[in-house]
Amino acid sequence: SLWCVVSILLAPTLTAGRTIYVQPLLGYAICAHMFTAVHCLSVWARTVPTCGPWRVLRGTLASLFNLAPMGASDDPDSPANRDPRVELSALTVAFVGFTVIAIAAPFPLATVPGFLGRRLSRNFGAWSLLSAVALFTCKDAAERGRLSASTFRTLCRGLALSSLSHLGVTASKVLLDNPALYPSAISVAPVSAVTLAMHVLAVLVCGAKGFGKAAK
């Protein structure tokens, strides 16, 4: 939400001058995201004894060093490969990449993760990051044998539905809109195809764990 506030306030700069929000919408969006950010930070402060920027930095760096699936083997029949830790690890890396592309890459590449054009491409980085964190949490649960717990099944369902909705919106644009309206995404079609493939994988992997029969 904090990134969304920044991307709204700096929209003309971040979108190469393509976005100018009307004042009522601008005020509502800023207030909504600021309220969400303050609420989430206050909950974090109440529930985590040692919250602070250094904790965030240590956790982020440690997570980056643990992106690789623990105990992964090149033998597809090994016990470690019977849970989706490898797929969840790959998806985590992919969504981290989507975040970096959406926030930092130049246009037209920055429009690829969201397929939403310049106006919303920078904002989409926040949602990609949220998905990456959720996927990493599921990967960690898989490594600990906890992915069948109700908390992580719910998280998997949310991830599957999120990627499914993204695919649905993208498909509706391709089928119902004039492709000429999305020259940026079309100009980097191979990269667009890779991002869509990752969302398909997320639907399959997370959907199987979230909606499938829970293991006893």
PyRosetta script that sets phi, psi and omega in degrees:
from pyrosetta import init, pose_from_sequence

init()
pose = pose_from_sequence("SLWCVVSILLAPTLTAGRTIYVQPLLGYAICAHMFTAVHCLSVWARTVPTCGPWRVLRGTLASLFNLAPMGASDDPDSPANRDPRVELSALTVAFVGFTVIAIAAPFPLATVPGFLGRRLSRNFGAWSLLSAVALFTCKDAAERGRLSASTFRTLCRGLALSSLSHLGVTASKVLLDNPALYPSAISVAPVSAVTLAMHVLAVLVCGAKGFGKAAK")
pose.set_psi(1, -38.4)
pose.set_omega(1, 177.9)
pose.set_phi(2, -62.8)
pose.set_psi(2, -39.8)
pose.set_omega(2, 177.7)
pose.set_phi(3, -65.4)
pose.set_psi(3, -36.5)
pose.set_omega(3, 178.1)
pose.set_phi(4, -63.1)
pose.set_psi(4, -38.7)
pose.set_omega(4, 176.8)
pose.set_phi(5, -62.1)
pose.set_psi(5, -46.4)
pose.set_omega(5, 179.6)
pose.set_phi(6, -61.5)
pose.set_psi(6, -44.7)
pose.set_omega(6, -177.7)
pose.set_phi(7, -67.8)
pose.set_psi(7, -28.1)
pose.set_omega(7, 176.1)
pose.set_phi(8, -72.1)
pose.set_psi(8, -47.7)
pose.set_omega(8, -177.6)
pose.set_phi(9, -65.9)
pose.set_psi(9, -34.6)
pose.set_omega(9, -178.1)
pose.set_phi(10, -104.4)
pose.set_psi(10, 22.2)
pose.set_omega(10, -174.9)
pose.set_phi(11, -53.4)
pose.set_psi(11, -47.7)
pose.set_omega(11, -179.3)
pose.set_phi(12, -58.6)
pose.set_psi(12, -35.0)
pose.set_omega(12, 179.4)
pose.set_phi(13, -75.7)
pose.set_psi(13, -45.0)
pose.set_omega(13, -175.7)
pose.set_phi(14, -71.8)
pose.set_psi(14, -24.6)
pose.set_omega(14, -177.8)
pose.set_phi(15, -108.7)
pose.set_psi(15, 20.9)
pose.set_omega(15, 178.6)
pose.set_phi(16, 57.3)
pose.set_psi(16, 40.2)
pose.set_omega(16, 175.1)
pose.set_phi(17, 77.4)
pose.set_psi(17, 14.0)
pose.set_omega(17, -176.0)
pose.set_phi(18, -88.6)
pose.set_psi(18, -13.5)
pose.set_omega(18, -170.5)
pose.set_phi(19, -123.0)
pose.set_psi(19, 126.2)
pose.set_omega(19, 171.5)
pose.set_phi(20, -134.8)
pose.set_psi(20, 110.2)
pose.set_omega(20, -178.1)
pose.set_phi(21, -82.5)
pose.set_psi(21, 144.6)
pose.set_omega(21, 173.1)
pose.set_phi(22, -70.8)
pose.set_psi(22, 150.4)
pose.set_omega(22, -171.6)
pose.set_phi(23, -58.3)
pose.set_psi(23, -45.2)
pose.set_omega(23, 179.5)
pose.set_phi(24, -60.6)
pose.set_psi(24, -43.9)
pose.set_omega(24, 179.0)
pose.set_phi(25, -65.4)
pose.set_psi(25, -39.8)
pose.set_omega(25, 179.2)
pose.set_phi(26, -60.1)
pose.set_psi(26, -48.5)
pose.set_omega(26, -178.7)
pose.set_phi(27, -64.4)
pose.set_psi(27, -42.8)
pose.set_omega(27, -179.4)
pose.set_phi(28, -63.8)
pose.set_psi(28, -45.3)
pose.set_omega(28, -178.4)
pose.set_phi(29, -63.3)
pose.set_psi(29, -43.2)
pose.set_omega(29, -179.9)
pose.set_phi(30, -64.2)
pose.set_psi(30, -45.3)
pose.set_omega(30, -179.6)
pose.set_phi(31, -63.6)
pose.set_psi(31, -42.9)
pose.set_omega(31, -178.6)
pose.set_phi(32, -62.9)
pose.set_psi(32, -45.8)
pose.set_omega(32, -177.9)
pose.set_phi(33, -73.3)
pose.set_psi(33, -33.7)
pose.set_omega(33, 177.0)
pose.set_phi(34, -66.6)
pose.set_psi(34, -41.2)
pose.set_omega(34, 177.7)
pose.set_phi(35, -61.4)
pose.set_psi(35, -44.2)
pose.set_omega(35, 179.1)
pose.set_phi(36, -61.9)
pose.set_psi(36, -43.6)
pose.set_omega(36, -179.0)
pose.set_phi(37, -64.9)
pose.set_psi(37, -45.4)
pose.set_omega(37, -179.3)
pose.set_phi(38, -64.3)
pose.set_psi(38, -42.1)
pose.set_omega(38, 179.4)
pose.set_phi(39, -62.2)
pose.set_psi(39, -47.0)
pose.set_omega(39, -178.8)
pose.set_phi(40, -64.3)
pose.set_psi(40, -40.9)
pose.set_omega(40, 179.3)
pose.set_phi(41, -66.6)
pose.set_psi(41, -37.1)
pose.set_omega(41, 179.4)
pose.set_phi(42, -68.3)
pose.set_psi(42, -39.6)
pose.set_omega(42, 176.1)
pose.set_phi(43, -63.3)
pose.set_psi(43, -43.4)
pose.set_omega(43, 177.7)
pose.set_phi(44, -59.7)
pose.set_psi(44, -43.8)
pose.set_omega(44, -178.4)
pose.set_phi(45, -64.7)
pose.set_psi(45, -33.8)
pose.set_omega(45, -178.9)
pose.set_phi(46, -78.2)
pose.set_psi(46, -28.0)
pose.set_omega(46, -172.7)
pose.set_phi(47, -101.2)
pose.set_psi(47, -19.4)
pose.set_omega(47, -179.7)
pose.set_phi(48, -111.0)
pose.set_psi(48, 117.8)
pose.set_omega(48, -174.5)
pose.set_phi(49, -61.8)
pose.set_psi(49, -37.7)
pose.set_omega(49, -173.6)
pose.set_phi(50, -115.5)
pose.set_psi(50, 44.1)
pose.set_omega(50, -179.7)
pose.set_phi(51, -69.7)
pose.set_psi(51, 151.5)
pose.set_omega(51, 179.6)
pose.set_phi(52, 160.7)
pose.set_psi(52, 171.9)
pose.set_omega(52, -176.5)
pose.set_phi(53, -62.7)
pose.set_psi(53, -33.8)
pose.set_omega(53, -179.9)
pose.set_phi(54, -68.3)
pose.set_psi(54, -34.7)
pose.set_omega(54, 177.0)
pose.set_phi(55, -64.5)
pose.set_psi(55, -40.7)
pose.set_omega(55, 178.0)
pose.set_phi(56, -63.0)
pose.set_psi(56, -44.1)
pose.set_omega(56, -178.9)
pose.set_phi(57, -64.1)
pose.set_psi(57, -45.6)
pose.set_omega(57, -179.5)
pose.set_phi(58, -64.0)
pose.set_psi(58, -43.2)
pose.set_omega(58, 179.8)
pose.set_phi(59, -64.6)
pose.set_psi(59, -39.9)
pose.set_omega(59, -180.0)
pose.set_phi(60, -65.9)
pose.set_psi(60, -46.4)
pose.set_omega(60, -179.5)
pose.set_phi(61, -65.0)
pose.set_psi(61, -41.0)
pose.set_omega(61, 178.8)
pose.set_phi(62, -64.0)
pose.set_psi(62, -38.8)
pose.set_omega(62, 179.4)
pose.set_phi(63, -66.2)
pose.set_psi(63, -39.0)
pose.set_omega(63, 179.1)
pose.set_phi(64, -62.5)
pose.set_psi(64, -36.8)
pose.set_omega(64, 178.9)
pose.set_phi(65, -76.5)
pose.set_psi(65, -10.3)
pose.set_omega(65, -179.2)
pose.set_phi(66, -115.5)
pose.set_psi(66, 23.3)
pose.set_omega(66, 178.2)
pose.set_phi(67, -67.3)
pose.set_psi(67, -32.8)
pose.set_omega(67, 179.5)
pose.set_phi(68, -67.5)
pose.set_psi(68, 140.5)
pose.set_omega(68, -178.9)
pose.set_phi(69, -67.0)
pose.set_psi(69, 131.5)
pose.set_omega(69, -178.9)
pose.set_phi(70, -70.1)
pose.set_psi(70, 129.9)
pose.set_omega(70, 176.4)
pose.set_phi(71, 72.4)
pose.set_psi(71, 17.1)
pose.set_omega(71, -179.3)
pose.set_phi(72, -65.4)
pose.set_psi(72, 147.6)
pose.set_omega(72, -178.8)
pose.set_phi(73, -132.8)
pose.set_psi(73, 153.1)
pose.set_omega(73, 176.2)
pose.set_phi(74, -79.5)
pose.set_psi(74, -2.9)
pose.set_omega(74, 175.2)
pose.set_phi(75, -88.5)
pose.set_psi(75, 111.0)
pose.set_omega(75, -176.8)
pose.set_phi(76, -63.7)
pose.set_psi(76, -15.9)
pose.set_omega(76, -178.8)
pose.set_phi(77, -97.8)
pose.set_psi(77, 3.7)
pose.set_omega(77, -179.4)
pose.set_phi(78, -69.4)
pose.set_psi(78, 151.8)
pose.set_omega(78, -179.7)
pose.set_phi(79, -56.3)
pose.set_psi(79, -35.6)
pose.set_omega(79, -178.2)
pose.set_phi(80, -66.9)
pose.set_psi(80, -22.8)
pose.set_omega(80, -178.4)
pose.set_phi(81, -95.1)
pose.set_psi(81, 5.2)
pose.set_omega(81, -180.0)
pose.set_phi(82, -83.0)
pose.set_psi(82, -16.2)
pose.set_omega(82, 171.6)
pose.set_phi(83, -103.3)
pose.set_psi(83, 165.7)
pose.set_omega(83, -173.5)
pose.set_phi(84, -85.5)
pose.set_psi(84, 30.4)
pose.set_omega(84, -177.9)
pose.set_phi(85, -61.2)
pose.set_psi(85, -36.5)
pose.set_omega(85, -179.5)
pose.set_phi(86, -67.4)
pose.set_psi(86, -45.9)
pose.set_omega(86, 179.2)
pose.set_phi(87, -64.0)
pose.set_psi(87, -40.8)
pose.set_omega(87, 179.6)
pose.set_phi(88, -67.3)
pose.set_psi(88, -34.8)
pose.set_omega(88, 176.0)
pose.set_phi(89, -64.7)
pose.set_psi(89, -45.1)
pose.set_omega(89, 179.1)
pose.set_phi(90, -62.5)
pose.set_psi(90, -40.7)
pose.set_omega(90, 179.2)
pose.set_phi(91, -66.6)
pose.set_psi(91, -38.5)
pose.set_omega(91, 177.9)
pose.set_phi(92, -60.5)
pose.set_psi(92, -46.7)
pose.set_omega(92, 178.7)
pose.set_phi(93, -61.7)
pose.set_psi(93, -41.6)
pose.set_omega(93, -179.3)
pose.set_phi(94, -62.6)
pose.set_psi(94, -44.4)
pose.set_omega(94, -177.6)
pose.set_phi(95, -73.5)
pose.set_psi(95, -29.1)
pose.set_omega(95, 170.7)
pose.set_phi(96, -63.3)
pose.set_psi(96, -42.0)
pose.set_omega(96, 176.6)
pose.set_phi(97, -62.2)
pose.set_psi(97, -41.4)
pose.set_omega(97, 177.2)
pose.set_phi(98, -59.6)
pose.set_psi(98, -38.8)
pose.set_omega(98, 179.9)
pose.set_phi(99, -62.7)
pose.set_psi(99, -47.4)
pose.set_omega(99, -179.3)
pose.set_phi(100, -63.2)
pose.set_psi(100, -42.7)
pose.set_omega(100, -179.6)
pose.set_phi(101, -62.9)
pose.set_psi(101, -46.8)
pose.set_omega(101, -176.9)
pose.set_phi(102, -64.4)
pose.set_psi(102, -36.6)
pose.set_omega(102, -174.9)
pose.set_phi(103, -87.6)
pose.set_psi(103, -40.2)
pose.set_omega(103, -168.6)
pose.set_phi(104, -112.7)
pose.set_psi(104, -20.2)
pose.set_omega(104, -174.9)
pose.set_phi(105, -73.8)
pose.set_psi(105, 151.8)
pose.set_omega(105, 175.7)
pose.set_phi(106, -73.4)
pose.set_psi(106, 162.7)
pose.set_omega(106, 173.7)
pose.set_phi(107, -77.5)
pose.set_psi(107, 144.3)
pose.set_omega(107, 10.3)
pose.set_phi(108, -89.5)
pose.set_psi(108, -2.6)
pose.set_omega(108, -175.0)
pose.set_phi(109, -61.4)
pose.set_psi(109, -33.5)
pose.set_omega(109, -177.0)
pose.set_phi(110, -64.2)
pose.set_psi(110, -20.3)
pose.set_omega(110, -178.7)
pose.set_phi(111, -82.9)
pose.set_psi(111, -10.8)
pose.set_omega(111, -171.6)
pose.set_phi(112, -66.4)
pose.set_psi(112, -48.4)
pose.set_omega(112, -175.5)
pose.set_phi(113, -58.2)
pose.set_psi(113, -39.3)
pose.set_omega(113, -176.8)
pose.set_phi(114, -95.7)
pose.set_psi(114, -21.1)
pose.set_omega(114, -176.3)
pose.set_phi(115, 53.8)
pose.set_psi(115, 37.0)
pose.set_omega(115, -175.3)
pose.set_phi(116, -117.4)
pose.set_psi(116, 9.2)
pose.set_omega(116, -179.1)
pose.set_phi(117, 79.6)
pose.set_psi(117, 178.5)
pose.set_omega(117, -174.9)
pose.set_phi(118, -67.4)
pose.set_psi(118, -30.9)
pose.set_omega(118, -173.3)
pose.set_phi(119, -62.9)
pose.set_psi(119, -34.7)
pose.set_omega(119, -176.4)
pose.set_phi(120, -117.7)
pose.set_psi(120, 2.6)
pose.set_omega(120, -174.5)
pose.set_phi(121, -63.8)
pose.set_psi(121, -41.9)
pose.set_omega(121, -179.3)
pose.set_phi(122, -67.6)
pose.set_psi(122, -41.0)
pose.set_omega(122, 179.0)
pose.set_phi(123, -60.5)
pose.set_psi(123, -34.0)
pose.set_omega(123, -176.0)
pose.set_phi(124, -61.6)
pose.set_psi(124, -23.6)
pose.set_omega(124, 178.5)
pose.set_phi(125, -58.6)
pose.set_psi(125, -33.6)
pose.set_omega(125, 179.7)
pose.set_phi(126, -65.4)
pose.set_psi(126, -40.5)
pose.set_omega(126, -179.3)
pose.set_phi(127, -73.0)
pose.set_psi(127, -32.9)
pose.set_omega(127, 175.1)
pose.set_phi(128, -64.7)
pose.set_psi(128, -40.4)
pose.set_omega(128, 178.6)
pose.set_phi(129, -65.0)
pose.set_psi(129, -40.9)
pose.set_omega(129, 177.9)
pose.set_phi(130, -60.7)
pose.set_psi(130, -42.5)
pose.set_omega(130, 177.4)
pose.set_phi(131, -65.0)
pose.set_psi(131, -38.9)
pose.set_omega(131, 179.3)
pose.set_phi(132, -62.0)
pose.set_psi(132, -42.9)
pose.set_omega(132, 179.0)
pose.set_phi(133, -64.0)
pose.set_psi(133, -43.1)
pose.set_omega(133, 179.1)
pose.set_phi(134, -63.9)
pose.set_psi(134, -40.3)
pose.set_omega(134, 178.7)
pose.set_phi(135, -65.7)
pose.set_psi(135, -39.8)
pose.set_omega(135, 178.0)
pose.set_phi(136, -64.7)
pose.set_psi(136, -38.0)
pose.set_omega(136, 177.5)
pose.set_phi(137, -62.2)
pose.set_psi(137, -41.8)
pose.set_omega(137, 177.9)
pose.set_phi(138, -67.5)
pose.set_psi(138, -37.7)
pose.set_omega(138, 176.7)
pose.set_phi(139, -61.3)
pose.set_psi(139, -44.6)
pose.set_omega(139, 179.2)
pose.set_phi(140, -63.0)
pose.set_psi(140, -39.9)
pose.set_omega(140, 178.4)
pose.set_phi(141, -64.7)
pose.set_psi(141, -38.7)
pose.set_omega(141, 178.4)
pose.set_phi(142, -63.2)
pose.set_psi(142, -40.4)
pose.set_omega(142, -180.0)
pose.set_phi(143, -67.0)
pose.set_psi(143, -27.3)
pose.set_omega(143, 179.3)
pose.set_phi(144, -95.3)
pose.set_psi(144, 4.0)
pose.set_omega(144, 179.9)
pose.set_phi(145, 71.6)
pose.set_psi(145, 26.6)
pose.set_omega(145, -175.3)
pose.set_phi(146, -114.1)
pose.set_psi(146, 7.7)
pose.set_omega(146, -173.4)
pose.set_phi(147, -66.5)
pose.set_psi(147, -20.6)
pose.set_omega(147, 179.4)
pose.set_phi(148, -84.0)
pose.set_psi(148, -4.0)
pose.set_omega(148, 177.1)
pose.set_phi(149, -66.8)
pose.set_psi(149, 152.2)
pose.set_omega(149, -173.3)
pose.set_phi(150, -59.6)
pose.set_psi(150, -36.3)
pose.set_omega(150, -179.6)
pose.set_phi(151, -60.4)
pose.set_psi(151, -46.4)
pose.set_omega(151, -176.0)
pose.set_phi(152, -77.9)
pose.set_psi(152, -29.4)
pose.set_omega(152, 173.7)
pose.set_phi(153, -64.7)
pose.set_psi(153, -39.8)
pose.set_omega(153, 176.7)
pose.set_phi(154, -64.1)
pose.set_psi(154, -41.3)
pose.set_omega(154, 178.3)
pose.set_phi(155, -63.0)
pose.set_psi(155, -41.3)
pose.set_omega(155, 178.1)
pose.set_phi(156, -63.8)
pose.set_psi(156, -40.5)
pose.set_omega(156, 177.9)
pose.set_phi(157, -61.7)
pose.set_psi(157, -43.2)
pose.set_omega(157, 178.4)
pose.set_phi(158, -62.1)
pose.set_psi(158, -41.4)
pose.set_omega(158, 178.9)
pose.set_phi(159, -66.0)
pose.set_psi(159, -42.0)
pose.set_omega(159, 179.3)
pose.set_phi(160, -63.3)
pose.set_psi(160, -44.1)
pose.set_omega(160, -179.6)
pose.set_phi(161, -68.4)
pose.set_psi(161, -35.0)
pose.set_omega(161, 177.9)
pose.set_phi(162, -63.5)
pose.set_psi(162, -47.8)
pose.set_omega(162, 179.0)
pose.set_phi(163, -67.6)
pose.set_psi(163, -35.8)
pose.set_omega(163, 178.3)
pose.set_phi(164, -64.8)
pose.set_psi(164, -40.2)
pose.set_omega(164, 177.6)
pose.set_phi(165, -66.4)
pose.set_psi(165, -36.8)
pose.set_omega(165, 176.9)
pose.set_phi(166, -62.6)
pose.set_psi(166, -44.5)
pose.set_omega(166, 178.2)
pose.set_phi(167, -63.8)
pose.set_psi(167, -38.0)
pose.set_omega(167, 178.9)
pose.set_phi(168, -65.4)
pose.set_psi(168, -43.0)
pose.set_omega(168, 178.3)
pose.set_phi(169, -64.4)
pose.set_psi(169, -42.8)
pose.set_omega(169, 179.2)
pose.set_phi(170, -63.2)
pose.set_psi(170, -43.7)
pose.set_omega(170, 179.6)
pose.set_phi(171, -63.2)
pose.set_psi(171, -40.5)
pose.set_omega(171, 179.3)
pose.set_phi(172, -64.5)
pose.set_psi(172, -35.6)
pose.set_omega(172, 177.5)
pose.set_phi(173, -66.7)
pose.set_psi(173, -43.3)
pose.set_omega(173, -179.3)
pose.set_phi(174, -65.7)
pose.set_psi(174, -40.1)
pose.set_omega(174, -174.8)
pose.set_phi(175, -83.2)
pose.set_psi(175, -32.9)
pose.set_omega(175, -172.1)
pose.set_phi(176, -105.1)
pose.set_psi(176, -26.2)
pose.set_omega(176, -178.6)
pose.set_phi(177, -97.0)
pose.set_psi(177, 164.5)
pose.set_omega(177, 173.2)
pose.set_phi(178, -76.7)
pose.set_psi(178, 122.5)
pose.set_omega(178, -179.7)
pose.set_phi(179, -55.4)
pose.set_psi(179, -23.4)
pose.set_omega(179, 179.9)
pose.set_phi(180, -65.3)
pose.set_psi(180, -16.0)
pose.set_omega(180, 178.7)
pose.set_phi(181, -75.0)
pose.set_psi(181, -13.4)
pose.set_omega(181, -177.7)
pose.set_phi(182, -125.2)
pose.set_psi(182, 60.8)
pose.set_omega(182, -177.2)
pose.set_phi(183, -65.5)
pose.set_psi(183, -30.3)
pose.set_omega(183, -177.9)
pose.set_phi(184, -64.1)
pose.set_psi(184, -50.1)
pose.set_omega(184, -178.8)
pose.set_phi(185, -65.7)
pose.set_psi(185, -36.9)
pose.set_omega(185, -179.0)
pose.set_phi(186, -68.6)
pose.set_psi(186, -33.5)
pose.set_omega(186, -177.6)
pose.set_phi(187, -68.9)
pose.set_psi(187, -19.8)
pose.set_omega(187, 176.1)
pose.set_phi(188, -123.4)
pose.set_psi(188, 51.4)
pose.set_omega(188, -174.4)
pose.set_phi(189, -56.8)
pose.set_psi(189, -42.3)
pose.set_omega(189, 179.5)
pose.set_phi(190, -58.9)
pose.set_psi(190, -41.2)
pose.set_omega(190, 179.1)
pose.set_phi(191, -67.9)
pose.set_psi(191, -38.7)
pose.set_omega(191, 177.0)
pose.set_phi(192, -60.0)
pose.set_psi(192, -41.1)
pose.set_omega(192, 179.9)
pose.set_phi(193, -63.9)
pose.set_psi(193, -38.6)
pose.set_omega(193, 178.9)
pose.set_phi(194, -64.5)
pose.set_psi(194, -43.5)
pose.set_omega(194, -179.9)
pose.set_phi(195, -63.1)
pose.set_psi(195, -41.1)
pose.set_omega(195, 178.6)
pose.set_phi(196, -66.1)
pose.set_psi(196, -36.7)
pose.set_omega(196, 178.1)
pose.set_phi(197, -63.1)
pose.set_psi(197, -37.4)
pose.set_omega(197, 178.1)
pose.set_phi(198, -66.2)
pose.set_psi(198, -36.5)
pose.set_omega(198, 176.8)
pose.set_phi(199, -68.6)
pose.set_psi(199, -36.4)
pose.set_omega(199, 175.5)
pose.set_phi(200, -62.6)
pose.set_psi(200, -44.1)
pose.set_omega(200, 178.6)
pose.set_phi(201, -61.8)
pose.set_psi(201, -39.8)
pose.set_omega(201, 179.0)
pose.set_phi(202, -63.2)
pose.set_psi(202, -40.7)
pose.set_omega(202, 178.0)
pose.set_phi(203, -62.4)
pose.set_psi(203, -44.0)
pose.set_omega(203, -176.9)
pose.set_phi(204, -68.7)
pose.set_psi(204, -48.9)
pose.set_omega(204, -175.7)
pose.set_phi(205, -70.9)
pose.set_psi(205, -52.2)
pose.set_omega(205, -177.3)
pose.set_phi(206, -71.1)
pose.set_psi(206, -35.4)
pose.set_omega(206, 178.1)
pose.set_phi(207, -64.2)
pose.set_psi(207, -39.2)
pose.set_omega(207, 179.6)
pose.set_phi(208, -63.7)
pose.set_psi(208, -39.4)
pose.set_omega(208, -179.9)
pose.set_phi(209, -80.2)
pose.set_psi(209, -34.4)
pose.set_omega(209, -176.1)
pose.set_phi(210, -80.2)
pose.set_psi(210, -38.0)
pose.set_omega(210, -176.1)
pose.set_phi(211, -106.4)
pose.set_psi(211, -11.1)
pose.set_omega(211, 179.6)
pose.set_phi(212, -74.6)
pose.set_psi(212, 175.6)
pose.set_omega(212, 179.8)
pose.set_phi(213, -69.5)
pose.set_psi(213, 129.9)
pose.set_omega(213, -178.6)
pose.set_phi(214, -69.8)
pose.set_psi(214, 136.9)
pose.set_omega(214, 176.6)
pose.set_phi(215, -75.0)
pose.set_psi(215, 141.1)
pose.set_omega(215, 179.8)
pose.set_phi(216, -90.6)
pose.dump_pdb("model.pdb")
